[in-house]
Amino acid sequence: MDNMKDNFDLHSWNQKRYLEEGLNDRISKINIIYTEQGKLYNVKVEDANGERIGKLHVDDTNDLLKMLGIEGEIPFRIDYGDEKELDNIVKQLQDKGIDAEWNDYMDVS
């Protein structure tokens, strides 16, 4: 049983599942939201009708970015220089026709 778990590739499984469901064709908007303190709050993924497809955290978001052919990964916590990486990821998503943005406006207090 452990051998099966060790050999299981979650990324490949999710990629196959999402591609079969045509998820990347349905994605219209990705909003990456950080708290004012710089910690990832969530990532909202919506279709063209504004319906939420998913509310993702860092690992799932980075898996989705890989599936979409996006270079780079979002950080769990924004550090010096991460704004440039996030801007680059958003630009790549926009180049694929996805309305994307990131911001650090969420006040969780």
Buried (B, 14 or more C-beta within 10 A) or exposed (E): EEEEEEEEEEEEEBBEEBEEEEBBEBBBBBBBBBBEEEBBBBBBBBBEEEEEBBEBEBEBBBBBBBBBEBEBBBBBEBEEEBEEBBEEBBEBBEEEEBBBBBEBEBEEE
